[in-house]
Amino acid sequence: MDEEIQNQQSELNRSEKKPPDMGLESDWQSRHKEAEKQKEELRQHFHGVADKAEQAKKYYRPAKPTPTIDDSGHKRVAAYTRVSTSSIEQVSSIENQTLYYTKKIEGTPNWELQKIYSDEGKSGTSMRHRDEFKRMLRDAKQKKMDLIICASVSRFARNVSDCLEQVAELKTMNPSHPVGVYFETENIYTLNPDSDQALSVHALLADWESANKSRRMILSYDQRILTGQYPVADLLGYRHTKQGNLVVVPEEAKTVKFIFLAYLYGYDCDEIAEILTEKQRSTMRGRQEWNRSMVANVMQNERRWGALEARKTIVINYKKGKVARNHDDRCSAFVPEHHEGIVSPEIARAIGCIQKSAINYEGGFFDSRIITQGALKGFVGVMPSWGGVDNNTFHVLCRSVYEEHELEELHRYIDIVTGKAHSKTIQMNLCGYDVPYGVGYLTARMPSLTITPKAIRFNAACHKRLEAGKYIEMFYHPIMQAIIIRASDESQPAAFAWEKDDGSIILGMPAKEFSCAVYENMCWRRDYSFRLRGITKERDGVKIMFFFLDEPQIILGKKQKKEMEAAGIDMSSETAYIPYKEMPNAANDEFLEVAYGYPEEWNHSIGMSYELRAKRDYAISSITGADITADGVIVENPLVGHIPTRQEIGEELDRLLISM
């Protein structure tokens, strides 16, 4: 069987080795013949093309030669020059460039001078302020020129994208009339196609150089500030010297001084601008028409009162020219007595207080007043909208009228009244008993004062109970933590209106700085408002109303009210005792579930000690009619320092007006 299998296998092998039938072509032979055929067809085709090319020569039109700057055709030529500063040296440079290009263009036989465009004192990092450059582009679009000459790529633009974009625009804005730019230093002619890569490289180098220059300027400022070589410049009232000093220009100083004193006296910026325009007083640039912003800018420059602040602003993007206030992002310096001031630093601080005041306060500088004797001794006058106060100011003024032993006694008394200490009284009727806090029974019919972080508001009951008319005066004692109001009239310097001419109530009065002082003194949380009960006393036909800050009703915001109402809680019936003071690192409390609240320490008592209440009532009852009507004495505001009196300011303004 095995032998039979071997024989079959041998037969099969012999059949495979048999030569193929010569009458049939193999696949490779057919493919070879097809390839040879295609080659022959290509040879025949190109022989025909060569014949056709000979015939086509008589129809062929060659392209124009590659453009060069030396082309002999007639060209209307413009030149662009730019310097980055307005210094004397740069002015000389731009004049030399103008003269050079005028002679160069006029001296070239086939060139005709179209115009020379010059931007003086303009940076090449942006097109925004280069008016002549933009005018040149508009003229090019109107086919007024064929060629623009520029000293270098960096003079044309220091911004890569601007440079390439504007060159491309000049070439393509009118396809039938492209405008080329020739950069002399780099020997680049933009209509030459071979110039594209070279232009890109040089534009990138100009951009890099601009960035490098910006870094050098920053470093230079750092070094000058560190070594006390502060940069100075001319401004209205001053001229600078090569040594870096500022010298007063007497005639211009009259304008500056008038602006400060007039504003301090009570004129607003519009009124001051009108007077200066009428007097034809010149600005730094020679203008004689003034507006409110120009007046305000004069008062905002610290150099007018002898100080110097170096690097108030910084450039945060040199390409876009983006400038921002320097919030210690780069080093700076403030030199308080750098040169002679046109006005005093005290007058400048007084101006700052007026500018911080609410916009409806237009009385010039508000003189601080304090009651120096009687039962209301130590109470400091308050103008709610006045911006020239803070917590320290009230404390300094209040303490200034007390002797040392009086202050010690006052603090001991306050500690007793507020419950921080006990008196030495051994026997007193009802001693040890408590009486409810009066604010716990506060209703809309009772007088109340509401203090918010930015305003104060008296309710209608205050107006009805005090019967003060349109004007009142307000005083604050930061140690006793009490506020008083009394009737006044318009002639009193500290009087302010709490009713309109038609008798309607002024609902709220801006009092940002005063409120801030009270909140700080009481350590109140600024996300709450506080309502105080008014206590009215009448003596000899005159009335006064007290508000004690240590007995507040705490008012939560509308957001918490809505959340509780949405949860189905009747806000009018809810009462809670809540933390209300600012504590260092205090966590957010979860007591914001009520519309009204009371200090958390009240939760452990039903009211104030009867003994303490009796002492407070006695202090109020001891007030006389003379105390209620006592005038406040004008004192120096510690925030400002010594400034001229209103009469002295008025006399100086008259002298300035005569001399201007």
Long-range contacts (C-beta under 8 A, 24 or more apart in sequence): 66-192, 66-193, 66-194, 67-180, 67-189, 67-191, 67-192, 68-189, 68-192, 69-182, 69-189, 72-110, 73-110, 74-110, 74-112, 75-110, 75-111, 75-112, 75-146, 75-147, 76-112, 76-114, 76-144, 76-145, 76-146, 76-147, 77-105, 77-108, 77-111, 77-112, 77-113, 77-114, 77-145, 77-146, 77-147, 77-148, 77-149, 78-114, 78-115, 78-116, 78-117, 78-136, 78-139, 78-140, 78-144, 78-145, 78-147, 78-148, 78-149, 79-105, 79-115, 79-116, 79-117, 79-148, 79-149, 79-150, 80-116, 80-117, 80-118, 80-132, 80-133, 80-136, 80-148, 80-149, 80-150, 80-155, 80-156, 81-116, 81-117, 81-118, 81-119, 81-150, 81-151, 81-155, 82-118, 82-119, 82-120, 82-122, 82-124, 82-130, 82-133, 82-155, 82-156, 83-119, 83-120, 83-121, 83-122, 84-121, 84-122, 84-123, 84-124, 85-121, 86-120, 86-121, 90-120, 90-121, 91-120, 94-118, 94-120, 97-151, 101-149, 104-149, 105-149, 111-147, 114-139, 114-144, 114-145, 115-139, 115-144, 115-145, 123-158, 123-318, 123-321, 124-154, 124-155, 124-156, 124-157, 124-158, 124-159, 124-206, 124-210, 125-158, 125-159, 125-210, 125-318, 125-319, 125-321, 126-159, 126-162, 126-319, 126-320, 126-321, 127-157, 127-162, 127-166, 128-320, 128-321, 129-321, 137-166, 137-169, 137-170, 140-170, 140-173, 140-179, 141-173, 141-174, 143-174, 143-177, 145-179, 146-177, 146-179, 146-180, 147-179, 147-180, 147-181, 147-182, 148-179, 148-180, 148-181, 148-182, 149-181, 149-182, 149-184, 150-181, 150-182, 150-183, 150-184, 151-183, 151-184, 151-185, 152-183, 152-184, 152-185, 152-186, 152-206, 153-183, 153-185, 153-186, 153-188, 153-199, 153-202, 153-203, 153-205, 153-206, 154-206, 154-209, 154-210, 156-181, 156-183, 157-203, 157-206, 158-206, 158-207, 158-209, 158-210, 159-207, 159-210, 159-319, 160-200, 160-203, 160-204, 160-206, 160-207, 163-199, 163-203, 163-206, 163-207, 164-199, 164-200, 164-203, 167-199, 210-318, 210-319, 211-318, 214-315, 214-318, 218-330, 221-310, 221-311, 221-330, 222-330, 222-331, 224-310, 225-310, 225-311, 225-331, 225-332, 225-333, 226-331, 228-333, 230-308, 230-310, 230-333, 230-335, 230-338, 231-310, 232-308, 234-284, 235-284, 235-301, 235-303, 236-283, 236-284, 236-298, 237-304, 237-342, 238-303, 238-339, 245-339, 246-303, 246-308, 246-338, 246-339, 246-340, 247-339, 248-340, 248-342, 252-282, 252-284, 253-342, 254-656, 254-659, 254-660, 255-281, 255-282, 255-298, 255-660, 256-298, 256-304, 256-342, 256-343, 257-342, 257-343, 257-652, 257-656, 258-653, 258-656, 258-657, 258-660, 259-295, 259-298, 259-299, 260-298, 260-299, 260-304, 260-342, 260-343, 260-347, 260-348, 260-351, 261-343, 261-347, 261-649, 261-652, 261-653, 261-656, 262-653, 263-295, 263-299, 263-351, 263-354, 263-364, 264-347, 264-350, 264-351, 264-354, 264-364, 264-365, 264-643, 264-649, 265-364, 265-646, 265-649, 265-650, 265-653, 266-362, 266-363, 266-364, 267-364, 268-292, 268-362, 269-293, 269-295, 269-296, 275-657, 279-657, 279-660, 281-660, 299-348, 299-351, 299-355, 302-334, 302-348, 303-338, 303-339, 304-341, 304-342, 304-343, 304-348, 305-341, 305-342, 305-343, 305-344, 305-345, 305-347, 305-348, 306-336, 306-337, 306-338, 306-339, 306-340, 306-341, 306-345, 307-334, 307-335, 307-336, 307-337, 307-338, 307-341, 307-345, 308-333, 308-334, 308-335, 308-338, 308-339, 309-333, 309-334, 309-335, 310-334, 310-335, 344-643, 345-641, 346-640, 346-641, 346-642, 346-643, 347-643, 347-644, 349-639, 349-640, 349-641, 350-388, 350-637, 350-640, 350-643, 353-386, 353-387, 353-388, 353-637, 353-639, 353-640, 354-387, 354-388, 355-387, 356-387, 356-388, 356-513, 357-385, 357-386, 357-387, 357-388, 357-513, 358-384, 358-385, 358-387, 358-510, 358-511, 358-512, 359-510, 360-385, 360-510, 361-385, 361-386, 361-387, 364-646, 365-643, 365-646, 366-493, 366-494, 367-493, 367-634, 367-637, 367-646, 368-393, 368-397, 368-634, 368-635, 368-636, 368-637, 369-493, 369-494, 369-631, 369-632, 369-633, 369-634, 369-635, 370-397, 370-398, 370-400, 370-401, 370-632, 370-633, 370-635, 371-401, 371-475, 371-630, 371-631, 371-632, 371-633, 372-401, 372-633, 373-630, 374-624, 374-626, 374-627, 374-630, 375-619, 375-622, 375-623, 375-624, 375-627, 376-475, 376-484, 376-623, 376-627, 376-628, 376-630, 377-401, 377-402, 378-402, 378-410, 378-477, 378-479, 378-480, 379-475, 379-476, 379-477, 379-482, 379-484, 379-632, 380-475, 380-476, 380-477, 380-478, 380-632, 381-473, 381-474, 381-475, 381-494, 381-632, 382-474, 382-475, 382-476, 382-483, 382-494, 382-514, 383-474, 383-494, 383-496, 384-455, 384-456, 384-474, 384-496, 384-509, 384-510, 384-511, 384-514, 385-496, 385-509, 385-510, 385-511, 386-513, 386-514, 387-512, 387-513, 388-513, 388-637, 388-639, 388-640, 389-513, 389-514, 389-517, 389-637, 389-639, 390-513, 390-516, 390-517, 390-520, 390-639, 391-478, 391-516, 391-517, 391-518, 391-520, 391-521, 392-638, 393-517, 393-637, 393-638, 393-639, 394-476, 394-478, 394-517, 394-521, 395-478, 395-479, 395-521, 396-638, 397-635, 397-637, 397-638, 398-477, 398-478, 398-479, 399-479, 400-635, 410-479, 410-480, 411-479, 413-615, 414-479, 414-480, 414-481, 416-612, 416-615, 417-612, 417-615, 417-616, 417-619, 418-481, 418-550, 418-612, 419-608, 419-609, 419-612, 423-611, 423-615, 425-611, 428-611, 428-614, 430-610, 431-610, 431-611, 432-609, 432-610, 432-611, 433-609, 433-610, 434-605, 434-606, 434-607, 434-608, 434-609, 434-610, 435-607, 435-608, 435-609, 435-610, 435-613, 436-606, 436-607, 436-608, 437-551, 437-598, 437-602, 437-607, 437-608, 438-533, 438-535, 438-551, 439-531, 439-532, 439-533, 439-551, 439-552, 439-553, 439-598, 440-598, 440-607, 442-531, 442-533, 442-553, 446-533, 446-534, 447-533, 447-534, 447-535, 447-536, 447-545, 448-531, 448-532, 448-533, 448-534, 449-483, 449-531, 449-532, 449-534, 449-547, 450-529, 450-530, 450-531, 450-532, 450-555, 451-511, 451-515, 451-518, 451-519, 451-529, 451-530, 451-531, 451-532, 452-515, 452-529, 453-512, 453-515, 453-516, 453-519, 453-526, 453-529, 454-510, 454-511, 454-512, 454-515, 455-508, 455-509, 455-510, 455-511, 455-512, 455-515, 456-508, 456-509, 456-511, 456-514, 456-515, 457-507, 457-508, 457-509, 458-485, 458-498, 458-505, 460-505, 461-534, 462-534, 462-545, 463-498, 463-499, 463-505, 465-534, 465-536, 465-543, 465-545, 466-536, 466-543, 466-545, 467-543, 468-498, 468-543, 469-499, 470-497, 470-498, 470-499, 470-500, 470-501, 471-495, 471-496, 471-497, 471-498, 472-496, 472-498, 475-632, 476-514, 476-518, 478-517, 478-521, 481-521, 481-522, 481-548, 481-549, 481-550, 482-546, 482-547, 482-548, 482-549, 483-532, 483-546, 483-547, 483-549, 484-544, 484-545, 484-546, 484-547, 485-544, 485-545, 485-547, 486-542, 486-543, 486-544, 486-545, 486-628, 486-629, 487-542, 487-543, 494-632, 518-549, 522-549, 522-550, 522-581, 523-581, 523-582, 523-583, 524-552, 524-580, 524-581, 524-582, 525-579, 525-580, 525-581, 525-582, 526-582, 527-557, 528-554, 528-555, 528-556, 528-557, 528-580, 529-554, 529-555, 530-554, 530-555, 530-580, 531-555, 535-620, 537-620, 537-621, 537-623, 539-623, 539-624, 539-625, 539-627, 539-628, 540-624, 540-625, 540-626, 540-628, 541-625, 542-625, 542-628, 542-629, 543-628, 544-623, 544-628, 546-620, 548-616, 551-608, 552-580, 552-598, 552-599, 553-596, 553-597, 553-598, 554-578, 554-580, 554-596, 554-597, 554-598, 554-599, 555-595, 555-596, 556-592, 556-594, 556-595, 556-596, 556-597, 560-592, 560-593, 560-594, 560-595, 561-595, 564-593, 564-594, 564-595, 569-593, 571-595, 577-601, 577-602, 577-603
